[in-house]
Amino acid sequence: MYRSLRAYPGLYPAPSGDWIVTRYSDIRAVLKDTSFLNGNRLRWLERGASEFPERYDVFQSILKAVSPFLVFQNGHYHQALRKFISAEWNTLSIGTVIEENIIHLWPSDSLFDLAPIAMQLPAKVMCDVMGIPEADFKKLEQLSHKMIMAFDLYLSFRNLSVVKETANAFLAYFQQLIEAKEQAPDDSLISKLIRHPLPDGVSRYDLLSNLFFLFISGVETTASLICHGVWHLSTRDFLPKLAADPTRISSAVEECLRFDPPAQLVARYATRDTTIAGTEIAKGDSLTICLASANRDESVYEEADRFSLDRDFSKHLAFSHGAHYCLGDWLARLEFSAVLSHIVKKKSFRVMSAPVWRPNLSVRSIQSLMVTQT
């Protein structure tokens, strides 16, 4: 499908009214251009609140919960909040935490479903990093899976109530956790963040909202990367090659990100009239940006549909580009690398059946993936 869309002259007009952007050069240009803003999901919620008054409270509740998310913000507010969080986030040293959790969570059974393990690992790591009690781990893991629907560009009305309830549960939980950290500070990320003065224009509620954004974004996409990656590497017989030469694990991680990224789509809207690939874009128009298509663009990657560890991986857009480049790219890479290092030590490890996929367009993820190990 992406190949056909890339061959379409100009941008493809979707029935939804969005412009579909699929070519690497166009996508990179849009993501770098500050006149294209993030926040399509917020605009959709605002429109829903006005057009469907019988559901006004639901739309407004979700809007209040997710509006401060970094992923939906732009300009000075986005830069200030991102810098504030990054000051502590980028200094985390968690290699040992990841290794310990892999050993603790990895099953000894010869046959098991990898998908729950792939979800539990990043959830447990985020709990350890943020100072979340062990007893709350499972609850937050389940909430995270429900909340990811809010990032889907084509969220249906039937999911709205679930997103509302989940968002409110997250907010209530992190509010209690912040209060507990204020009474008994520790060395967790949350304690470190709340002891610093907030940047101008950033409220206490904004920080609260972004704590649960950090949790869900640190769990869902990493879990997807682990499952996607293991599936592609196993079915293409690359795991024995990595076992023979573990120095190639980093290349394997990058090719998995390029070949089948967890975040398939992101969105932008235009703040001015402009032209992209010969297509006239009006101020206010929405664009669906297909990151996965950019990573398979034949003008950038020779034999782009072939899985290969011998590429220039510096170009891929799996973590987006520009001001909204993924804050947790380094953590996802660390966790997947650690999982691959663990797997390739097995005498035998292979996928036993085709994956079962979750019904989500923006974040492509696997619900079940049966594997065997000895």
N, C-alpha and C positions, 0 to 999 in steps of 0.2 A: 504493500500500500504506500509506504513512504517513498519508494522509488518512483511510483506513478505520480505522486504529488510533486516530487522534485522536478519531474519532466513537464509539469503543467506550466504554460507561459504565464509569468507573473505569480502573484499570490493566489491561492485557491479560496474562493468564496464559500464558506460553509453555510449550510441551511440555517444555523443558529445566528448568522449575521457576522460571525467572527471571520477574520482573515487568517488562513492557515499558512504559517511560515515554516518551510521545510529545508531550504538550502543553507548550507553552512555559512556562506558569506553574508547572507541576509540576516540569519539568526545572530551571528556575532555582532553585526552592525547594530541591530535593534537592542540587544542586551547592553551594549556599550553606550548607546545614545540616551542621555538623561531626559530627553523629551518624551520618551516612552516610560510610563510609570507602572509600578506594581499596584495591585489593589483591585483587580477585576472581580475577585470573589466578594469583596466588600461592596462594590457597586451593585453586584447581583443581589446581595442581601438587602441593600437599601431599596432597590427597585421592587423587590418582593414585598417588603414591608408596606410600601405605598400601593402596590397593585393588588395585594391580597390582605385586606384589612382584617379578615377573620383569623389570620395567622400573624398579625402584627407583633404580638408579644413574643412569639417564637423567634421571628426574624431579629427583633431588637435584642433579645437575650443573647443570641449567637453573636450578633454584631458587637455588643459590649464586651463579650469574652475574648473575641479573636482580633478585634481592631488593632490592638497594640502590637500584635505579632510582627517581628522584624520582617518576615517574608512579605507582609502586606504594606510596609511603610516605605517612604522615600525621603530624599533630601536631608536636611539638617537633623531632623528627629531620628531618622534611620541611622545616620552616621554616628550621632552622639551615643545612641543606645548600643549600637554594635561595638563601638570603641570601648564603652564601659564594660560590657560583658566580656569582650575579647581580652581585656587586660588580665583577667583571672583565668578565663577559659583556655587561652593559648599557653598558659604556664603549667597546665596539669601534667603530671607525670604518672601515667597509669598502665604502663606496660605490664607490671607485675599483677595489677588488678585484673587485667584481661586474661593473663595466663592462668591465674588462680580460678577464675570463674569458668574457663573452658574445662579445666580438670574437674571442677566440682559438678558442672552441669552435663558433661558429656556422658551418654549412656554406655554401659558395658555390653548391652545386647548386640547381637550380631545383625539384627534387622530392626530398624527404627525409622521414624518419620523425622527428617531433618528440620522441617519448617518450625515446629515448636522450639527446638533447640536454638535455631537461628533467631527467633524472637526473644527467647529468654536471655541469651547472652548480652545483647546490647541493653536490654531492659535492666538486667542486674548490674551491668557496668555503670549505667546512668544512675541507678540507685546508690551505688557506692560513691560515685563522684559527687552527687548532690547531697549526700548525707541522709538518704531516705531509709527508714528502719526496714530491716529484713522482712518483718511481718507484713509490710505493705506492698512488697514487691509484686505479688501476683495480681492484686487489685489494680495497680497502676499499669501493669502490662496489658490487662484486659481493657482498661479505659483507653489506653493508647491506640489499640487496634480499632476501637469504635470511632475515636476522634479523627483518625486519618481521613475519614469521609469528608471532613470540612475542606480538605485540600483538593478534592476532586473537582475538576472544572465543570463537570456535568452532574453535580449533586442533585438528586431528585427530591421532590417534596416529601416522599415517604421516609427519607432519612433525617429530615429536619429535627424531629422531636428527639431522636437518638443523639444527634450532635448537641442539641441544647442541654439535655440531661447530663451528657458526658462532660461538656465544657464546664457546667456549673459544679459538677462533682470534682473536677480537677482544681478549679479555683478555690473551692472550700478546703480541699486537702492542702494545697500549697499555702493558703492563708494560715492554717493551723500549724503547718511545718515552720513557716517563718517566725511565728510567735514563739514556738518551742526553741528555735535557734537563738532568738533574742534573749530568752531566759537562760539558755545553756549553750553558748557558742562552742563550735568545734572547728575542725580544719576542713570542713566541706565547702564545696563551691557556693552553696547558698549562704553560709555564714560569712564567707569572704565578700560576697556581693553586698549583703545588707549592712555591712559595717562601713561601707564607703558612702559618701554623699552622692546622691543621684545627680546626673547632668541636668542642666536647665531644660525645662520643658518635659522632662520625664517624671512621671508620678510613681508613687508606691504601687498603685494598681497596675501600671504599665509593666513594672518589674515582675509583679506577681503573674500577670498574664504570660510574660515571656519565659518564666521558669517552666511553665507547663508546655510552652512551645518547644523549648530546648529538649525537654524529656521526649515528647512524641517524635520530634524530628530526628533525635539521636537514636531512636529505637526502630521505627518503621523502615526507613530507607536502608539502614545497615542490615537489618534482617533480610530485606529483599536482595541486597547485594550478595550476601552469603549464599542464599538459595540459588539465585541466578548463576552465580559464579561456579558453584559446585556442580550444578547441572550441566553447564556448558563444558567445563573442564573434564568432567567424567565422561560424558557422552562422546566427546571428541578424543578421548584417550590421552589427555594431557597430564593427568595426575601422576602416572608412572614417570613421565619426563621430569616433573617437578621433584619427585622423590629422588631421581638420579642427580638432579642439579637444583637444590633449594635456592640458589642465588637468583633463579628466574621467577621466584614467587612474586616479586614486586612487579615484574612485567606482566605476569598472569593477572594480577589485581587490576592493572591499568587496562588490559585488553578486555577484561570482563566489564569494566566501567564503560569503555567505549562501545563494545559490541551490543550490550543490552543493559543500559543504565536503569536503576530503579525509578528515578524521576524522569518520566517520559515527556511530560508536558509542563510548561510554565505559561504564564499569561502576562500581557502588558496592554496598556491602552495609550492612544496617541493624545498628546496635549497640543498638537498643532497639525495643520495640513502638511502632508509630505508625500513623497513617492518612494516606493520600494519595489525593485525589480519591475519597473514599468507600471506598477499598480498605484493608482491614486488613493491615498489613505487620508480620510477626513479626521479632523479633530474630534476626539471622543470615540473613534473606532476601536474595537477590541481585537487583539491579535492572540492567537494560540501558537505558542512557540514549541516546535517539536524537536527537543534536544536529541532524542534518539535518532531522528532522521538526519540531523547534522552530523552525527557520529558515523553515519553510513554513507556520507556524500562521496561519490566517486571522484569528484574533482579535488578532494583533499586526501582520500585514502585509496591507494591502489588495491584492487580486489577487496573493496570495503565490506562485502558480505562474507569474506573468509576470516575465520578466527585465527589469529597469528600473534605470536609473542615477539615478532621482529618488526616493530613499527616505531614511529616517532609518536609517543603518547602525550607529548606536551600540548597537542592541539585539541584533544577531545573536550567536549562541553558537558560531560556527565554531571559536573557540579555547577553548571551554569557559567556565567561570565559577567564581568563588570561589578557594579556596586553590590549586587546580590549574590556574589559567589558564595557557595555553601560554607557556613561557619564551621561545620564539623567534618570537612573533607578528610582531615588528618586522622580523626578518630575512626571513621569508617574504614580507611585504609589499614590502620593498625589492627582493628578487630578482624577484618577479613584475612589479612596476612597471617595473623596468629591462628585462625581456624585452618587455613591451608597448611601451615607448618605442622599442626596437629594431625591433620588428615593424611599427609603424605608419609607419615611415619608408620601408618598401617600397612600390613602386608597386602591387604586387599580392601579396596573401597570403591564401590560403584553404585550408580543410580539404578534402581530396580524397575521403575515404572515412569510413565510420563507425568509431569507435574500437574497438579490441580491448581488453577489460577483463581485469584480473588477478582470479583467484579469491580475493579477500580481502574479508571483510565489514566489518571495523572501519575499515580505511583503504582507501577507494575509490580505485583508481588505474588508469591506462591503460597497457597494455603496448605498444600501437602506434597511432600517429596520423599518417597520411600527409598532408603539406601541400605546397603549391607556393608559390614566391615568385619575384618578378622585381625 
